[in-house]
Amino acid sequence: MAVAAGYNHALALQSDGALAAWGSNDFGQGVVPTDPYEYDLVYIAIAAGEYFNLALRSDGTIFAWGDDDYHKTTVPNNSIGRYTAIAAGGHHAVAKRSDGKMAAWGGEGYCSNYCGPSIPTHYPQQPSSQTWTHPGQVPTTLVASQILAVGAGHTVSYAILNDSARTLVAWGCGLGLQGTPVTGKGYYVVGATNGASVTGCYGAGIMLTLDAHLVQWGRLNGTGTAFSDPPNNIPSALEDTKFVSVGRGNSNLHGVALLAP
């Protein structure tokens, strides 16, 4: 039913609601451990970070395992009925709550190393006059906002707001952070996107629109050289193609998409 890719491992959600994992197992991310919940349940969504995994249980709680450096598998307020969607960055996570708001956690320390004066200049940063928001935190000015979807890049978090334009906002830092910084708000407005879902890889953001097209922005290599002019970095041969889903290699520089029949 779904697949997700970490740095060098993979996670799958099977048709019966069970999980499978394979690949590198340095931190236990390449296998599925015994779920500490004792009662019968199925999983309805998955996400893979660099060395960790998330699985959304059918009761609205999140099963998290793998490397817990930077507290990325320590899910806050993980109570029954709490969450409805999940996304994993390199070392942080974002989720949609059942009340339509969002939560974010993890990445403390790691993401700060990628956001500051010592970072290469091609990494987009919040301007010094702006309030910077860690990707593992929800911007204060968005805490009460209603959202439609969440997504994550390596050091960036995304949310599609529940407004008439389905506005896409982003916060954090790195090559997938694009758009217009909102003064004093701690986030960027990527644009009025008509987005259905959003995700990101190490250097770019990728969105599937309601009309089934892809939009990509950011830079796709470590030197800061743009793959093509933002915001549409989709290969020209696919610009008019329709898709049903999109994914990315977490902490890597590639994306994959499933074409519509």
N, C-alpha and C positions, 0 to 999 in steps of 0.2 A: 504493500500500500504506500510505502514511503521509504526513502533512503536519505542518509545524511553522511557527509564526509568530514573527518577531522584532519589533523596534520598528516598522519600516516595510518589511520584506522577508519573503519566504516561502521555504520549503524543502520539497521533496517527494521521497519515495522511490517510484520507479516499480516496476511489477510485475516488470520484468526485473532489478531490483536496482541500476539506475542512479539518478543524482541529477539534480534540476532545481532551479533557484533563480531568483527574480525579485524586482523591487522596487528599493528604494533600494540604491545600490552605492557609497556613500561610502568604505567600507573593503574593497571586494571581496566583501561578503557577499551581493550580489544575483546573483552568477554562480557557477558551479562551476568552480574552477580545475583544472588538470591535477594528478591525484594523483601525488605523488612516487614512489609505489610503482610499479614497472615491470611486475610480473607481473599476470596476470588475476585479478580478484576482484570480488565484489559487495558491496553494503552491506546491512545488515540492520536498522539503526535510525538515526534522525536526531533532532537537537535543535537549536533555534535560540535564541540569546541576543539581547541588545539589538542588537549589531552584529557578531555572529559566529555560526558554525555548527559543529556536530559531526556526524560520520557514523561509525557503528561498522562497520568492515570485517568481512567474514565470517571473517577470521583472528584476530579478537579485538583488533585494534589500532584506534586512533581517528584519523580524518582531521579536522583542525581548520583553519579558515581564517576570515579576516575581521580585525577589529580585535583587536590583541593587547595593547592597554593593559591593565594589571593582570594580564598573563600568563595570560589565560584560554584562549588557544589553544596554550599550552605544556603539553602533556600529559605528566605524570610517568610514568616507567617504562613507556613505550608499546611494550611488547614483544609478540611473537606469543602469542596465547592469554590475554592479560592481562585483558581487559574483556568483560562480557556485557550491560551496559545502561548508558545514558547519560542525563543530564539537564542542561539549561543554565539558569542564572539570568541576571540582568541582565548581570553581569560576572564570573561564576564558574561552575564546573561541578562536577558530582557524578557518580560512576560506580560501578557494581557490578563487583567483580572476579570472576574465575573461581573463586576460592577462597571465594566467598560473603561476603567482607568488602567494605568500600567505600573509595573514594578521593575526594578533593576538591581543587580547585586554583583559582587565580585570585582576582580581587577585591581583592587587597591595595591598600590606600589608598582605593579607592572605597567599599567596604563600611564601612570605619572611619568615613567621613564621615557615615554614616547611623546610627551606633551610638555615642552619647556624650551628654554633657550639653548640647550645643548643638542636639540634635535635638528637634523638636516633641514635646510630652509625650504626644500620642496614639500615637506610635510605641512599641510594646511593646519594652522593653529587658530584658536580664538584670538582676535586682536587684543592687544594689551588693555584696551579700554573696555573690553567685554568681561562678563562674568563667565569663567570657564566651568563647565560641568563635566565631571568624570563620567565615562560611558557606563559605569556600573551604578550610577545614580540617576534618578529622574530629575530633570531641571525643576527647580522650585516653582517656576511659573507654569509648568505643565502638570504638576501633581494632580490637579483637579480636572484635567482635560479628559474628554471622552475620545477614545481611539478606536480604529477599525482593525489595525494590524501592527505588529512589531517586527523588527528585523535587526540584524547585527552584522558588522564587519569586524575586522581584527581588533581595532581600538575605537570603533564608532558604534553608536546605537541609532536606530531609526524608528519612527512611528508615523503611521498614516492617521491623521486626525479625522474625527467624525464631524466634518463640516461639509458644506456644499461643494467645495473644490477638492475634497479628499487631500488636503495639504500634507505634503511630506516634510517632516522636520528631522534634523540630525544633530547629534551632539557627541563630544569626545574630541578626538584629533586623528590625524593620519590622512592617507591618500584618498580615502573614501568620503572625506568630509568636504562637501561642496555646498554652494548656495550663498545666501545672504545672511550674515550674522544679524541677529535682532538685538539692538542695543539694550544691555542690562538684563537680558532674558536667559542667557546661558545656552542658547541653541541657534542653529541655522535653519532657515526656511529654504529647502531645496526647490520647492515650487508647488504650484497648483497642478497636481499630477494625474488625477483620475486613476490613482493606483489601486490595485487589488492586493498585491503582496510585495514585500521588499526584502532583500537580503544583501550581503556584502562579502567580499573576499579581502585579501590582505591590502589591496590597493584600489578597490573600486566598489561602488554600490550598483545593484542591479534591481530593477523593478519590473514587475508584470502589471500591465495596465488592464483596466476593465474591458478594453476591446481586444485583449489577448496579444498585444505587442510588447516588446521589450525595450526598456530604456536603460542605458548604463552611463555612469559618470565616474570620474576619477582617473587615476593613472595606474598602469599595469606593470610597472617594473620598479625595482629598487632605486633607480637613478632619477626617478621623477619624470622620465620622458613619457609624454602622453601617447597612448595607443592611437588615438585620433582626437579631434576636438570634442570636448565635453559639450552638451551632456550626453550625446548619443554616440557611444563607442561600439555599438553593435556592428558586426561585419556588414558591409553594404549589401551583400547578397541576401542577408536575412532581415533587412529593414522592413519589408512588407510581409514577412512571414508571421503566422499566428502560432501561439504557443499555449500549452496548458499548465506548465509549471517551470520553475527555474531554480537552480541551486548553484553552489559555489564550493570551491575547495578552501576550507577554513585555514587561514595562515598561509595560503598559497595564492597564486596569481592567475587563476582560471575560473571560468564559470561553465555550467552546462544547462541545457534547456531541453524540454520535451516538446516536440512539435505537435500541433493539433492535427488530428486525422483529416 
